[in-house]
């Protein structure tokens, strides 16, 4: 059953990433500047997640990266791993999709960081290609909720993180039953393929299971009312849609400052852990 799930998800994402291989090298360059530019560009898909991504970017850049070993866990198109490589880290791109790895390595060459980047296409439940404590930093962008359904994936993730190493995750946050119901409706209305692997939403019970294995784990939730941004997916290049979303974000700032307990009902979070020594 696990192998079938992995094969279905692999085939789906192979097809999604293959289109990027047709782009010229100039369009594949990725570094801190291009990543930040994408977060500010309403036509870029990352713009919808700019609040949580900006928080993650600021944290990552506050850490010393030169010479560090980093794993981009579920790398997808490789943006975050390539940004880390551009800042001096020795980066391994990990993804279930071999096409994603091909794309990431080609982008590394286009970005001038090929010497600091390697790629591995592998099921996250078996990371035996990596040694114990191989990485100083593991970063995952909306990846962990994909791998939780695979046995041993969580244990393998922590095994390859060095004692004292940092785990930085950008994730969905699933404590809000109304928001979770809306997510299900959206998936059904948009006819999202099951192979896309979005059926699991990370919540506090998942983090409680992770916390004893990590040692330190801090959660920084964002976007409560602003999760209404999902209603404007594909329309954020329109000024009125951006205005509505910014208004919701403005309301969130005030709501969450006045009633901090509401943070656990936000829809996205940056999760930062340090593995005990």
URQUI-V839405 format. One record per residue. N is the residue number from 0. SS is DSSP state (2 for helix, 1 for strand, 0 for the rest). NEAR is the number of other ideal C-beta (glycine too) atoms within 12 Angstrom. Layout:
N/SS/NEAR  N/SS/NEAR
//
This chain:
0/0/10  1/2/19  2/2/15  3/2/14  4/2/28  5/2/29  6/2/17  7/2/22  8/2/34  9/2/29  10/2/22  11/2/25  12/2/34  13/2/26  14/2/20  15/2/25  16/2/32  17/2/19  18/2/15  19/2/28  20/2/26  21/2/13  22/0/18  23/0/12  24/2/19  25/2/11  26/2/18  27/0/29  28/0/27  29/0/43  30/0/28  31/2/27  32/2/17  33/2/27  34/2/37  35/2/25  36/2/21  37/2/28  38/2/29  39/2/19  40/0/18  41/0/27  42/0/17  43/0/21  44/2/21  45/2/32  46/2/30  47/2/34  48/2/35  49/2/33  50/2/35  51/2/37  52/2/34  53/2/26  54/2/30  55/2/38  56/2/33  57/2/21  58/2/25  59/2/37  60/2/24  61/2/14  62/0/24  63/0/16  64/0/29  65/0/18  66/0/16  67/0/28  68/1/32  69/1/45  70/1/49  71/1/44  72/1/45  73/0/43  74/0/49  75/0/37  76/0/41  77/0/48  78/2/44  79/2/51  80/2/51  81/2/42  82/2/44  83/2/49  84/2/44  85/2/35  86/0/32  87/0/24  88/0/35  89/1/28  90/1/45  91/1/40  92/1/49  93/1/45  94/1/41  95/0/42  96/0/41  97/2/26  98/2/30  99/2/39  100/2/34  101/2/26  102/2/39  103/2/44  104/2/34  105/2/31  106/2/44  107/2/38  108/2/23  109/2/27  110/0/34  111/0/18  112/0/33  113/2/23  114/2/15  115/2/30  116/1/38  117/1/28  118/1/33  119/1/33  120/1/30  121/0/31  122/0/30  123/0/44  124/0/24  125/0/25  126/0/33  127/0/17  128/0/18  129/0/26  130/0/16  131/0/17  132/0/21  133/0/29  134/1/38  135/1/32  136/1/42  137/1/49  138/1/52  139/1/43  140/1/39  141/0/37  142/0/41  143/2/40  144/2/35  145/2/40  146/2/38  147/0/34  148/0/29  149/0/31  150/0/18  151/0/19  152/2/34  153/2/34  154/2/23  155/2/32  156/2/37  157/2/36  158/2/28  159/0/35  160/1/40  161/1/26  162/1/19  163/1/19  164/1/33  165/1/37  166/1/43  167/1/45  168/1/47  169/1/42  170/1/46  171/1/40  172/0/37  173/0/34  174/0/29  175/0/27  176/2/15  177/2/17  178/2/30  179/2/24  180/2/14  181/2/21  182/2/27  183/2/18  184/2/16  185/2/21  186/2/20  187/2/15  188/2/13  189/0/16  190/0/10  191/0/18  192/0/18  193/2/17  194/2/23  195/2/23  196/0/34  197/0/27  198/0/23  199/0/27  200/0/33  201/0/37  202/0/30  203/2/24  204/2/15  205/2/29  206/2/32  207/2/15  208/2/18  209/2/33  210/2/23  211/2/15  212/2/23  213/2/33  214/1/21  215/1/20  216/1/28  217/1/22  218/1/33  219/1/29  220/1/37  221/1/36  222/0/40  223/0/36  224/2/29  225/2/34  226/2/37  227/2/26  228/2/36  229/2/28  230/2/21  231/2/25  232/0/22  233/0/16  234/0/20  235/0/29  236/0/18  237/0/15  238/2/13  239/2/14  240/2/23  241/2/24  242/2/17  243/2/21  244/2/33  245/2/24  246/2/19  247/2/28  248/2/28  249/2/18  250/2/21  251/2/30  252/2/20  253/2/17  254/2/21  255/2/25  256/2/14  257/2/13  258/0/14  259/2/15  260/2/14  261/2/23  262/2/27  263/2/24  264/2/29  265/0/37  266/0/40  267/1/42  268/1/41  269/1/37  270/1/41  271/1/33  272/1/34  273/1/26  274/1/30  275/0/19  276/0/12
//
